[in-house]
Amino acid sequence: MMPVTPETLRELRRRLGAREGKPEISQAELARRLGANNMTVWRWEQGRARPRGIAVATLQRMMAEVGMK
């Protein structure tokens, strides 16, 4: 599985957006899909915190769905 890093999170947002005909989805939209707080996703992307537990599993599943391996 691909590691969850700030760079892979940004790439995930771009790829999810591209599937929907947008440049990317917002941090707020990713947070909504994960059931997380907007600030939590911001902290992950800034490298100030790391996703844990079910969030990691969900993010890895989402990455696999958009072809990130």
MARBA-514889 format. One record per residue: x, y, z of N, C-alpha, C in turn. Coordinates in steps of 0.2 Angstrom, whole numbers, padded with zeros to 4 digits, always signed. Example, Ala and Ser with C-alpha at 12.3 -4.5 7.8 and 13.67 -1.06 7.14 Angstrom:
REM residues 2
+0066-0028+0039+0062-0022+0039+0066-0016+0039;+0064-0011+0035+0068-0005+0036+0064+0000+0039;
***
This chain:
REM residues 69
+0004-0006+0000+0000+0000+0000+0004+0006+0000;+0002+0011-0003+0005+0018-0003+0005+0021+0003;+0011+0024+0006+0011+0028+0012+0006+0034+0012;+0004+0036+0017+0000+0042+0017+0004+0048+0020;+0006+0052+0015+0010+0058+0016+0007+0064+0014;+0009+0070+0016+0006+0076+0013+0006+0076+0006;+0011+0074+0002+0011+0074-0005+0006+0069-0008;+0005+0063-0005+0000+0059-0007-0007+0061-0006;-0008+0064+0000-0015+0067+0001-0017+0072-0004;-0012+0077-0006-0013+0082-0011-0015+0079-0018;-0011+0073-0019-0012+0070-0026-0019+0066-0026;-0021+0063-0020-0027+0060-0019-0033+0066-0021;-0032+0071-0018-0037+0077-0019-0038+0079-0026;-0032+0079-0030-0032+0080-0037-0035+0075-0041;-0034+0069-0039-0037+0063-0043-0044+0062-0042;-0046+0063-0036-0053+0063-0034-0057+0069-0038;-0054+0074-0038-0057+0080-0042-0058+0079-0049;-0052+0076-0052-0052+0074-0059-0058+0069-0061;-0059+0065-0057-0065+0060-0058-0071+0064-0058;-0072+0069-0055-0078+0073-0055-0078+0079-0059;-0072+0080-0064-0072+0085-0068-0070+0092-0065;-0066+0091-0060-0064+0097-0056-0056+0097-0056;-0053+0103-0054-0046+0102-0053-0044+0098-0047;-0048+0098-0042-0047+0095-0036-0053+0095-0032;-0053+0091-0026-0058+0092-0021-0055+0096-0016;-0059+0100-0012-0056+0104-0006-0054+0099+0000;-0050+0102+0004-0049+0099+0010-0055+0097+0014;-0060+0102+0014-0066+0101+0017-0070+0095+0015;-0070+0095+0008-0073+0089+0005-0070+0082+0007;-0063+0082+0007-0060+0076+0009-0062+0074+0016;-0062+0079+0020-0063+0078+0027-0070+0076+0028;-0075+0078+0024-0082+0076+0024-0082+0069+0023;-0079+0067+0017-0079+0060+0015-0076+0055+0020;-0071+0058+0024-0068+0054+0029-0071+0054+0036;-0076+0058+0037-0079+0059+0043-0074+0063+0048;-0070+0067+0045-0065+0070+0049-0066+0078+0049;-0062+0081+0053-0063+0088+0054-0058+0092+0048;-0061+0097+0046-0057+0101+0041-0050+0102+0043;-0049+0105+0049-0042+0106+0052-0038+0100+0052;-0041+0094+0053-0037+0088+0054-0034+0087+0047;-0038+0087+0042-0035+0086+0035-0029+0091+0033;-0030+0098+0035-0025+0103+0034-0019+0101+0038;-0020+0099+0044-0014+0097+0048-0010+0091+0045;-0014+0086+0042-0010+0081+0038-0007+0083+0032;-0010+0088+0029-0006+0090+0023+0000+0095+0024;-0001+0098+0030+0005+0102+0032+0011+0098+0036;+0009+0092+0037+0014+0088+0040+0014+0089+0048;+0009+0092+0050+0009+0093+0058+0006+0088+0061;+0003+0083+0058+0000+0077+0061-0001+0072+0056;-0002+0066+0058-0002+0060+0053-0009+0057+0054;-0012+0054+0049-0018+0051+0050-0017+0044+0053;-0021+0042+0057-0021+0035+0061-0027+0031+0060;-0026+0025+0062-0031+0020+0062-0036+0020+0056;-0042+0020+0057-0047+0019+0052-0046+0025+0046;-0043+0031+0048-0042+0036+0043-0037+0033+0038;-0032+0030+0040-0026+0027+0036-0029+0022+0031;-0033+0018+0034-0036+0012+0030-0041+0015+0024;-0045+0020+0026-0050+0023+0022-0046+0027+0016;-0041+0031+0018-0037+0034+0013-0033+0030+0008;-0030+0024+0011-0027+0019+0006-0032+0016+0002;-0038+0015+0004-0043+0012+0000-0045+0017-0006;-0046+0024-0004-0047+0029-0009-0042+0030-0014;-0036+0029-0011-0030+0030-0016-0030+0024-0021;-0031+0018-0019-0032+0012-0023-0037+0013-0028;-0043+0016-0026-0049+0017-0031-0047+0022-0037;-0042+0027-0035-0040+0032-0040-0034+0030-0044;-0031+0024-0043-0025+0021-0046-0019+0023-0043;-0019+0025-0037-0012+0027-0033-0010+0020-0030;-0004+0018-0032-0002+0011-0029+0004+0012-0025;
***
